[in-house]
Amino acid sequence: MLAADRRLKILESVADAQTIHAGELAQRFAVSEMTIRRDIQRLERDGFLRRTYGGATAHVTRAFDLAFNARALQHAREKRLIGMRAAHLLDDARLIFVGIGTTCEHLARYVPAQADMTIVTSSLPIASLLGTRPMRTVMLGGTVRRDELTCYGPVAAATLARYHFDVAVVGAAGLTARHGLTELNDDEAEINRAAIERSIRTIVLADGSKIGAVTGAAVAPISSLEILVTDPSAPPAELARLRTAGVVVEIATAGGVAESLVRGSQEMAGAAAIGKEM
C-alpha cells in the first residue's frame, strides 16, 4: 500500500470513530508503530488531525466520509488516483478555484496546504475538508443544492466575480473534443463556466467513464482547457482527439502517483537544503 493510501485510510478511520490508536493501525496495515506515528505527524502537519498520547483525534468533521451519495462509490479508486495526481499539477498556484463533484473532493484530500494559498469552492464537502487546514478557504455561498451540497445562484456568482484565479480545477459530467466540457445542469455549468473564464489555467478531473460522453449543459469549449487528468479506462480514440485539440492528457496510475509523490518529496528536500545554505 502506498503511504498516501495508508494515510487516507487513517483519515477515514478517524472520521468514523473520531479517535485512533497507533498500535491498532500498525497491526491493521502490517507496518511498524513508528511508521504510523510518522503518518499521523504528517497528517497533523497538514491540518487533518490533532495528535494525542498513543494516537490522534479528529480535526475533521464526519463530512470527511464522502459516501453521502451513491456517486461517491463509483470509480472510487480511479477518482482517488486522479485527485492525487492533480494535486501535483498545481505548481505554485496560490489562488485556486475547486469545482464540485466526488473527483474534486478527492483532490481536496491531497492539496499540499500552504499558509498563503486560497481555495475558493462552491462545494460544502470540499470546504469542510479544507476549512481546518493551514490555508484560506472561501465558500461561495448562495442557494444550496440538497442532493450535492453545492452552492449556486446569484449570490455564488457574485462572490466568484470578486476573484481572478491562477488555476481552476473542475470536474466533468462529460468531455469530448467536439463538444468540450459539459455538466448535468445549468446551475453547475454556470459556476464552472464563470470560474474558467476568470482563470489563467484550467485543469479538468474526469474518470474514464466521462471521456467521450456529452451531457446537456455546456460549460466550456475544448480551447479553454489546458490539462485533463483521467485514468487508463478512458477511450484511447477520444484521448487522441483531445490531444490533437491541444489538451495535455495526464493518465493517473498507482505507479505514476507514487513517482509524483517521490518527486515532490525530493523537491521539498532540495528546497529545504537550499534554504539552509542561504
SERO-4910 file (N, C-alpha, C, O; in steps of 0.05 Angstrom, whole numbers):
BEGIN
 pado doro    nc1    nc2    nc3   cac1   cac2   cac3    cc1    cc2    cc3    oc1    oc2    oc3
  Met    A     17    -24      0      0      0      0     18     25      0     37     27     15
  Leu    A     11     44    -17     25     69    -18     21     84      9      0     81     21
  Ala    A     41     99     17     38    115     42     14    134     40      0    137     60
  Ala    A     10    146     17    -13    164     14    -40    149     17    -58    160     29
  Asp    A    -41    125      7    -66    109     10    -70    101     40    -92    102     50
  Arg    A    -48     95     53    -50     88     82    -59    112     98    -76    109    116
  Arg    A    -49    136     91    -58    160    106    -87    165    101   -102    174    119
  Leu    A    -96    160     76   -125    163     71   -142    145     88   -162    153     98
  Lys    A   -133    119     91   -147    100    107   -147    109    137   -167    106    151
  Ile    A   -125    121    145   -124    132    173   -145    154    176   -159    154    196
  Leu    A   -146    172    157   -166    193    158   -195    183    158   -212    193    172
  Glu    A   -199    162    142   -226    150    141   -233    138    169   -256    140    177
  Ser    A   -213    126    182   -218    114    208   -224    136    229   -242    132    245
  Val    A   -209    158    228   -214    178    248   -240    193    243   -253    202    261
  Ala    A   -247    195    217   -273    208    211   -296    191    221   -317    201    228
  Asp    A   -292    164    222   -313    146    230   -315    144    261   -336    146    273
  Ala    A   -291    141    274   -290    136    302   -283    160    319   -286    160    343
  Gln    A   -274    182    306   -265    207    319   -240    203    335   -230    223    347
  Thr    A   -228    179    337   -203    175    351   -190    150    339   -204    132    330
  Ile    A   -164    149    340   -149    125    330   -126    119    349   -118    136    365
  His    A   -115     95    347    -93     86    364    -71     75    345    -77     58    328
  Ala    A    -47     84    350    -25     77    332    -20     47    331    -16     35    310
  Gly    A    -22     34    355    -17      5    356    -37    -11    339    -29    -29    325
  Glu    A    -62     -4    341    -83    -17    326    -79    -13    296    -83    -32    281
  Leu    A    -72     11    288    -68     17    260    -43      2    249    -43     -7    226
  Ala    A    -23      0    266      1    -15    257     -5    -44    251      5    -55    232
  Gln    A    -21    -56    268    -30    -84    263    -47    -86    238    -44   -104    222
  Arg    A    -65    -67    235    -84    -67    212    -69    -65    186    -76    -79    167
  Phe    A    -48    -48    185    -34    -44    159     -8    -59    157      6    -57    137
  Ala    A     -2    -75    178     22    -92    178     48    -75    174     65    -81    158
  Val    A     49    -53    189     73    -36    189     80    -31    218     65    -38    236
  Ser    A    103    -17    222    111    -12    250     96     12    261     84     28    247
  Glu    A     95     13    288     82     36    301     96     62    294     84     83    292
  Met    A    123     61    289    137     85    282    128     95    255    126    120    251
  Thr    A    122     77    236    111     86    210     84     99    214     79    120    201
  Ile    A     67     88    231     41    101    236     44    128    249     30    147    242
  Arg    A     63    130    267     67    156    281     77    177    260     69    200    262
  Arg    A     93    168    242    102    187    221     79    196    203     76    219    196
  Asp    A     61    177    197     37    183    182     20    204    197     11    224    186
  Ile    A     16    199    223      0    217    239     13    244    241     -1    265    240
  Gln    A     39    245    244     53    270    245     49    286    219     45    310    220
  Arg    A     51    272    196     47    285    171     18    296    168     14    318    159
  Leu    A     -1    280    177    -29    288    175    -35    312    194    -51    329    188
  Glu    A    -22    312    217    -25    334    235    -13    360    223    -25    381    224
  Arg    A     10    357    211     23    380    198      6    392    177      6    416    173
  Asp    A     -9    375    162    -26    384    141    -53    393    151    -70    401    135
  Gly    A    -58    392    177    -82    403    189   -105    384    191   -127    393    197
  Phe    A   -101    358    187   -124    339    188   -129    328    216   -152    323    223
  Leu    A   -108    326    232   -111    312    258    -98    328    280    -83    347    275
  Arg    A   -105    321    305    -91    330    328    -80    305    343    -95    288    350
  Arg    A    -54    305    347    -42    282    360    -49    281    390    -51    301    403
  Thr    A    -52    256    400    -55    251    428    -36    229    436    -23    218    419
  Tyr    A    -34    224    462    -16    202    470    -25    176    459    -47    166    464
  Gly    A     -9    164    442    -14    138    431    -31    138    406    -36    117    394
  Gly    A    -40    162    397    -57    162    373    -63    190    364    -46    207    364
  Ala    A    -88    195    356    -96    221    347   -127    223    349   -141    203    350
  Thr    A   -136    248    350   -165    253    349   -171    269    324   -154    281    311
  Ala    A   -197    270    318   -206    283    293   -202    313    294   -207    326    313
  His    A   -192    323    271   -192    352    266   -208    357    241   -205    377    227
  Val    A   -226    338    235   -244    339    212   -272    332    222   -275    321    243
  Thr    A   -291    338    206   -319    331    212   -325    304    199   -310    294    183
  Arg    A   -348    293    207   -356    268    194   -362    271    165   -365    251    150
  Ala    A   -364    296    156   -368    301    127   -344    291    111   -345    289     87
  Phe    A   -322    284    125   -299    273    110   -306    247     97   -295    240     77
  Asp    A   -325    233    109   -336    209     95   -352    219     71   -374    231     75
  Leu    A   -342    213     47   -355    225     24   -377    208     13   -388    214     -9
  Ala    A   -385    186     26   -405    168     16   -433    178     22   -451    161     26
  Phe    A   -438    204     22   -465    214     27   -482    211      3   -507    215      5
  Asn    A   -471    206    -20   -488    199    -43   -475    176    -59   -452    170    -55
  Ala    A   -491    164    -76   -482    140    -89   -459    145   -108   -443    127   -112
  Arg    A   -457    169   -119   -436    174   -139   -408    172   -126   -389    166   -140
  Ala    A   -406    177   -100   -380    176    -87   -368    148    -88   -344    144    -86
  Leu    A   -385    127    -91   -376    100    -91   -369     90   -119   -358     68   -121
  Gln    A   -375    105   -139   -369     97   -166   -341    105   -174   -333    128   -171
  His    A   -326     85   -185   -298     90   -194   -281    103   -172   -265    121   -178
  Ala    A   -285     95   -147   -272    108   -124   -242    107   -126   -229    127   -121
  Arg    A   -231     84   -133   -201     82   -135   -190    100   -157   -171    114   -152
  Glu    A   -203    100   -180   -194    118   -202   -195    147   -194   -177    162   -200
  Lys    A   -217    155   -181   -220    183   -173   -199    191   -153   -188    213   -153
  Arg    A   -193    172   -135   -172    178   -115   -145    183   -128   -131    202   -122
  Leu    A   -138    166   -147   -112    169   -161   -112    194   -178    -91    208   -179
  Ile    A   -135    201   -190   -137    226   -205   -132    250   -187   -117    268   -194
  Gly    A   -145    250   -164   -142    272   -145   -114    274   -135   -103    297   -133
  Met    A   -101    252   -129    -73    253   -120    -55    264   -142    -37    280   -137
  Arg    A    -59    255   -167    -42    264   -189    -46    294   -194    -27    309   -198
  Ala    A    -71    303   -193    -77    331   -198    -65    349   -177    -58    372   -184
  Ala    A    -63    340   -153    -52    356   -131    -23    365   -137    -14    386   -128
  His    A     -9    348   -153     19    355   -160     21    371   -186     43    377   -195
  Leu    A     -2    379   -197     -1    397   -220     -8    426   -214     -9    442   -232
  Leu    A    -12    431   -189    -19    459   -181      4    478   -181      1    502   -180
  Asp    A     29    466   -181     53    482   -182     53    503   -161     49    497   -137
  Asp    A     58    528   -168     60    550   -148     34    566   -147     34    589   -138
  Ala    A     12    554   -156    -14    569   -155    -21    575   -126    -18    559   -108
  Arg    A    -30    600   -122    -38    608    -95    -67    616    -92    -78    617    -70
  Leu    A    -80    621   -115   -109    627   -115   -122    607   -134   -119    609   -158
  Ile    A   -138    589   -122   -147    566   -137   -177    563   -134   -188    565   -111
  Phe    A   -191    558   -156   -219    550   -154   -220    520   -157   -208    508   -174
  Val    A   -236    508   -139   -241    479   -140   -270    474   -143   -286    483   -126
  Gly    A   -278    460   -164   -306    456   -170   -318    434   -154   -307    424   -135
  Ile    A   -342    425   -163   -357    406   -148   -352    378   -158   -339    374   -179
  Gly    A   -362    358   -144   -360    330   -153   -342    314   -136   -324    325   -122
  Thr    A   -346    288   -137   -330    270   -120   -301    268   -127   -284    264   -110
  Thr    A   -294    272   -153   -266    272   -160   -251    296   -149   -229    294   -140
  Cys    A   -264    319   -151   -253    343   -138   -250    340   -108   -232    351    -96
  Glu    A   -269    326    -96   -267    321    -67   -242    305    -60   -230    310    -40
  His    A   -236    286    -77   -211    271    -73   -187    289    -76   -167    287    -61
  Leu    A   -187    307    -95   -165    327    -98   -161    342    -71   -139    346    -62
  Ala    A   -183    350    -59   -182    366    -35   -167    351    -12   -156    364      5
  Arg    A   -168    325    -13   -154    309      8   -124    312      5   -109    309     25
  Tyr    A   -114    317    -19    -85    316    -24    -72    343    -31    -48    344    -36
  Val    A    -88    364    -31    -76    390    -37    -55    396    -15    -61    396      8
  Pro    A    -30    402    -23    -10    409     -4    -15    436      9    -14    457     -5
  Ala    A    -22    437     34    -30    462     47     -8    482     49     15    475     57
  Gln    A    -14    507     43      5    529     45     -9    552     58    -33    558     52
  Ala    A      4    566     76     -9    588     91    -18    610     72    -37    624     78
  Asp    A     -3    613     50    -10    635     31    -28    626      8    -31    640    -12
  Met    A    -40    602     11    -57    591    -10    -86    598     -3    -95    595     20
  Thr    A   -102    606    -24   -131    610    -21   -145    592    -40   -139    592    -64
  Ile    A   -164    576    -30   -180    559    -47   -209    568    -45   -220    570    -23
  Val    A   -221    574    -67   -249    582    -69   -265    558    -80   -257    546   -100
  Thr    A   -288    552    -68   -303    529    -77   -333    534    -73   -341    550    -56
  Ser    A   -349    520    -89   -378    521    -85   -388    495    -72   -412    491    -70
  Ser    A   -369    478    -63   -376    452    -52   -374    453    -22   -352    458    -11
  Leu    A   -395    447     -8   -394    446     22   -376    423     31   -361    427     50
  Pro    A   -377    399     19   -359    377     28   -330    385     25   -313    379     42
  Ile    A   -323    399      2   -295    407     -2   -287    428     19   -265    428     29
  Ala    A   -305    447     24   -299    468     44   -295    455     71   -278    464     87
  Ser    A   -310    434     78   -306    421    104   -280    406    105   -268    404    127
  Leu    A   -270    396     83   -245    382     82   -222    402     86   -202    395     99
  Leu    A   -224    425     74   -202    445     74   -203    465     97   -183    477    103
  Gly    A   -226    469    108   -230    491    127   -214    490    152   -208    511    163
  Thr    A   -205    466    161   -189    464    185   -160    463    179   -143    461    198
  Arg    A   -152    464    154   -124    461    146   -111    489    144   -125    509    142
  Pro    A    -84    490    145    -70    516    145    -70    529    118    -49    531    105
  Met    A    -92    538    109    -96    553     84   -121    570     87   -136    566    107
  Arg    A   -126    587     68   -151    603     69   -171    590     51   -166    585     27
  Thr    A   -195    584     61   -216    571     46   -240    590     44   -249    601     64
  Val    A   -249    595     20   -272    613     15   -295    597      3   -292    583    -17
  Met    A   -318    598     16   -342    585      6   -359    606     -9   -363    628      1
  Leu    A   -368    599    -33   -383    618    -50   -408    628    -37   -416    651    -39
  Gly    A   -422    610    -23   -448    617    -12   -470    615    -33   -465    607    -56
  Gly    A   -494    623    -26   -516    622    -44   -535    599    -37   -535    589    -15
  Thr    A   -551    592    -56   -571    570    -53   -557    543    -52   -540    538    -69
  Val    A   -565    526    -33   -552    500    -30   -569    479    -44   -593    476    -39
  Arg    A   -556    464    -62   -569    441    -75   -568    418    -56   -546    409    -49
  Arg    A   -591    407    -49   -592    388    -27   -579    361    -34   -566    349    -17
  Asp    A   -581    352    -59   -570    326    -65   -540    326    -68   -528    305    -64
  Glu    A   -528    349    -74   -499    350    -78   -485    367    -57   -461    366    -55
  Leu    A   -500    382    -41   -489    400    -21   -469    420    -34   -447    424    -25
  Thr    A   -479    432    -56   -464    452    -70   -480    478    -72   -504    478    -70
  Cys    A   -466    500    -76   -479    527    -77   -480    537   -106   -462    532   -122
  Tyr    A   -502    550   -112   -506    562   -139   -524    586   -136   -533    593   -115
  Gly    A   -528    599   -159   -546    622   -159   -531    649   -158   -507    649   -159
  Pro    A   -546    671   -157   -534    698   -160   -514    705   -138   -495    719   -143
  Val    A   -519    696   -113   -500    701    -91   -473    688    -97   -452    700    -94
  Ala    A   -474    662   -105   -450    648   -111   -435    661   -135   -411    664   -134
  Ala    A   -450    669   -155   -438    682   -178   -425    709   -171   -404    716   -181
  Ala    A   -438    724   -153   -427    750   -145   -401    747   -129   -382    762   -133
  Thr    A   -400    726   -112   -375    721    -97   -353    713   -116   -330    722   -114
  Leu    A   -359    696   -135   -339    687   -155   -328    710   -171   -304    710   -178
  Ala    A   -344    730   -177   -336    752   -193   -315    770   -179   -303    788   -192
  Arg    A   -310    765   -154   -290    781   -139   -262    771   -142   -243    783   -132
  Tyr    A   -258    748   -157   -232    735   -158   -222    732   -187   -238    729   -205
  His    A   -196    731   -189   -182    722   -214   -163    700   -205   -146    704   -188
  Phe    A   -166    676   -216   -153    652   -206   -128    646   -222   -126    650   -246
  Asp    A   -108    634   -207    -85    623   -221    -93    598   -236    -84    593   -259
  Val    A   -110    582   -224   -119    557   -237   -147    550   -227   -154    554   -204
  Ala    A   -163    540   -245   -189    528   -238   -188    498   -242   -179    488   -263
  Val    A   -195    483   -222   -197    454   -223   -226    446   -223   -240    451   -203
  Val    A   -235    434   -244   -264    428   -246   -268    399   -253   -251    386   -266
  Gly    A   -290    388   -245   -298    361   -254   -313    362   -280   -315    384   -292
  Ala    A   -324    340   -288   -338    339   -313   -359    317   -312   -354    295   -302
  Ala    A   -383    323   -323   -402    302   -328   -397    289   -356   -404    266   -361
  Gly    A   -385    305   -373   -378    296   -400   -356    312   -412   -353    336   -405
  Leu    A   -339    300   -429   -317    315   -442   -311    302   -468   -305    278   -470
  Thr    A   -313    317   -490   -305    308   -517   -290    331   -530   -293    354   -523
  Ala    A   -274    324   -550   -260    344   -566   -280    361   -582   -275    385   -586
  Arg    A   -302    349   -591   -321    364   -607   -339    383   -590   -343    406   -597
  His    A   -349    373   -568   -369    388   -552   -356    401   -528   -370    416   -514
  Gly    A   -332    395   -522   -319    408   -499   -329    396   -472   -336    373   -471
  Leu    A   -329    413   -452   -336    405   -425   -366    410   -421   -376    431   -427
  Thr    A   -379    390   -410   -408    392   -405   -415    383   -377   -400    367   -365
  Glu    A   -437    393   -367   -446    386   -340   -475    376   -341   -488    376   -362
  Leu    A   -485    368   -317   -512    356   -316   -534    377   -316   -556    372   -326
  Asn    A   -529    401   -305   -550    421   -304   -538    449   -308   -514    453   -304
  Asp    A   -555    468   -314   -546    495   -320   -534    509   -296   -515    525   -299
  Asp    A   -544    504   -272   -534    518   -248   -504    511   -244   -488    529   -239
  Glu    A   -498    485   -244   -470    477   -241   -452    487   -264   -430    495   -260
  Ala    A   -463    486   -288   -448    495   -312   -441    524   -309   -419    533   -317
  Glu    A   -460    540   -300   -456    569   -298   -433    576   -280   -416    593   -286
  Ile    A   -431    563   -256   -410    569   -237   -383    560   -249   -364    576   -248
  Asn    A   -381    536   -260   -356    527   -272   -348    544   -295   -324    550   -299
  Arg    A   -367    552   -311   -361    569   -335   -349    596   -326   -329    605   -337
  Ala    A   -360    608   -305   -350    634   -295   -322    630   -283   -305    648   -287
  Ala    A   -318    608   -269   -291    604   -257   -270    600   -279   -248    610   -276
  Ile    A   -277    585   -300   -258    581   -322   -251    607   -335   -228    612   -342
  Glu    A   -271    623   -340   -266    649   -353   -249    667   -337   -236    685   -348
  Arg    A   -248    663   -310   -232    681   -292   -206    668   -284   -194    676   -264
  Ser    A   -197    647   -298   -173    632   -290   -153    633   -312   -159    633   -336
  Ile    A   -128    633   -304   -106    632   -324   -104    604   -336    -99    601   -360
  Arg    A   -107    583   -319   -104    556   -328   -129    540   -318   -141    547   -298
  Thr    A   -136    519   -333   -158    502   -325   -150    473   -326   -139    464   -346
  Ile    A   -154    459   -304   -149    430   -303   -175    416   -299   -191    423   -281
  Val    A   -181    396   -316   -205    381   -314   -199    353   -302   -180    340   -311
  Leu    A   -214    345   -282   -212    319   -270   -236    302   -278   -259    309   -273
  Ala    A   -231    280   -291   -253    263   -301   -244    234   -304   -224    228   -317
  Asp    A   -258    216   -291   -252    188   -294   -260    179   -323   -274    194   -337
  Gly    A   -250    156   -331   -253    147   -358   -282    145   -368   -286    148   -392
  Ser    A   -301    141   -350   -329    139   -359   -340    166   -370   -360    166   -384
  Lys    A   -327    188   -363   -336    215   -372   -325    223   -399   -336    240   -412
  Ile    A   -303    210   -407   -290    217   -431   -305    206   -455   -310    181   -457
  Gly    A   -313    223   -474   -329    214   -497   -359    218   -492   -375    214   -510
  Ala    A   -366    225   -467   -394    230   -461   -402    259   -464   -385    277   -462
  Val    A   -427    264   -471   -437    291   -474   -463    293   -457   -481    277   -460
  Thr    A   -464    314   -440   -488    318   -424   -500    345   -432   -489    359   -449
  Gly    A   -523    352   -421   -540    373   -432   -530    402   -429   -537    419   -445
  Ala    A   -514    408   -408   -507    436   -402   -478    441   -411   -460    430   -399
  Ala    A   -475    459   -430   -448    466   -440   -433    483   -419   -445    501   -408
  Val    A   -408    477   -414   -391    492   -395   -370    508   -410   -369    533   -407
  Ala    A   -354    495   -426   -332    509   -440   -323    494   -464   -324    469   -464
  Pro    A   -314    508   -485   -303    494   -508   -276    482   -502   -263    489   -482
  Ile    A   -267    463   -518   -242    449   -513   -218    468   -513   -198    463   -499
  Ser    A   -220    491   -527   -198    510   -528   -193    524   -502   -172    536   -498
  Ser    A   -212    523   -483   -209    535   -457   -196    518   -437   -190    526   -414
  Leu    A   -190    493   -444   -180    473   -425   -151    467   -430   -142    464   -453
  Glu    A   -135    466   -409   -106    461   -413    -98    433   -407    -84    420   -423
  Ile    A   -107    422   -384    -99    395   -376   -123    378   -368   -142    388   -356
  Leu    A   -122    353   -376   -142    333   -368   -127    312   -351   -106    301   -360
  Val    A   -137    306   -328   -127    283   -312   -149    262   -311   -171    267   -302
  Thr    A   -142    239   -322   -162    217   -323   -148    191   -316   -126    191   -306
  Asp    A   -161    168   -322   -150    142   -315   -147    125   -339   -158    132   -360
  Pro    A   -134    102   -338   -129     86   -362   -154     75   -376   -151     65   -398
  Ser    A   -177     76   -363   -201     66   -376   -213     85   -397   -231     78   -411
  Ala    A   -202    109   -399   -213    129   -418   -209    119   -446   -188    107   -452
  Pro    A   -228    123   -464   -226    114   -492   -202    126   -506   -200    150   -509
  Pro    A   -183    109   -516   -159    120   -529   -164    138   -553   -150    158   -557
  Ala    A   -185    131   -569   -190    148   -593   -199    176   -585   -190    195   -597
  Glu    A   -215    179   -564   -223    205   -555   -200    220   -542   -198    245   -545
  Leu    A   -183    206   -527   -160    219   -516   -142    230   -538   -130    251   -536
  Ala    A   -139    214   -560   -123    224   -582   -135    249   -594   -120    268   -601
  Arg    A   -161    250   -597   -174    275   -607   -170    298   -589   -166    321   -598
  Leu    A   -171    293   -562   -166    315   -543   -138    325   -545   -133    349   -544
  Arg    A   -119    307   -548    -91    316   -551    -87    332   -576    -73    352   -576
  Thr    A    -99    323   -598    -97    338   -623   -109    366   -620   -100    385   -633
  Ala    A   -129    369   -603   -142    395   -598   -125    412   -580   -133    435   -575
  Gly    A   -103    402   -569    -86    418   -553    -87    413   -523    -74    427   -508
  Val    A   -103    393   -514   -105    387   -486    -82    368   -478    -77    348   -491
  Val    A    -69    375   -456    -48    357   -444    -63    336   -428    -77    343   -409
  Val    A    -59    311   -435    -73    289   -421    -54    275   -402    -33    265   -410
  Glu    A    -62    275   -377    -47    261   -355    -63    236   -347    -86    238   -340
  Ile    A    -50    212   -349    -63    188   -341    -54    180   -313    -30    176   -308
  Ala    A    -72    180   -294    -66    174   -266    -66    144   -261    -86    131   -263
  Thr    A    -43    134   -253    -40    106   -246    -26    105   -219    -14    124   -210
  Ala    A    -28     82   -205    -15     80   -179     15     84   -181     26     98   -164
  Gly    A     27     73   -201     56     78   -205     63    106   -210     83    117   -200
  Gly    A     47    119   -227     52    147   -234     49    166   -210     64    185   -206
  Val    A     28    160   -194     24    176   -170     46    172   -150     55    192   -138
  Ala    A     56    147   -147     78    143   -129    103    158   -138    117    170   -121
  Glu    A    108    158   -164    131    173   -175    128    203   -169    147    216   -162
  Ser    A    103    214   -172     98    242   -166    103    248   -136    115    269   -130
  Leu    A     95    230   -119     99    234    -90    128    234    -83    137    251    -68
  Val    A    144    216    -95    172    215    -90    186    240   -101    202    252    -87
  Arg    A    178    248   -125    190    272   -137    183    297   -120    200    314   -116
  Gly    A    158    298   -110    150    321    -94    166    322    -68    174    343    -59
  Ser    A    171    298    -56    187    298    -31    216    306    -36    228    320    -20
  Gln    A    227    298    -59    254    305    -66    256    335    -71    275    348    -62
  Glu    A    236    347    -84    236    376    -89    235    391    -63    248    411    -59
  Met    A    218    382    -44    216    395    -18    242    393     -3    250    412     10
  Ala    A    255    369     -4    281    366      9    302    384     -3    318    396     11
  Gly    A    301    386    -29    320    404    -43    316    433    -35    336    447    -31
  Ala    A    291    441    -34    285    469    -26    295    474      2    305    496      8
  Ala    A    291    455     20    300    458     48    330    460     49    341    476     65
  Ala    A    344    444     33    373    445     33    383    472     23    402    483     34
  Ile    A    370    483      2    378    509     -8    373    530     13    390    548     17
  Gly    A    351    528     28    345    547     49    367    547     71    374    568     81
  Lys    A    377    523     78    397    521     98    423    533     88    438    546    103
  Glu    A    430    529     62    454    540     52    453    571     52    474    584     57
  Met    A    429    582     47    427    610     47    429    622     75    427    646     79
***
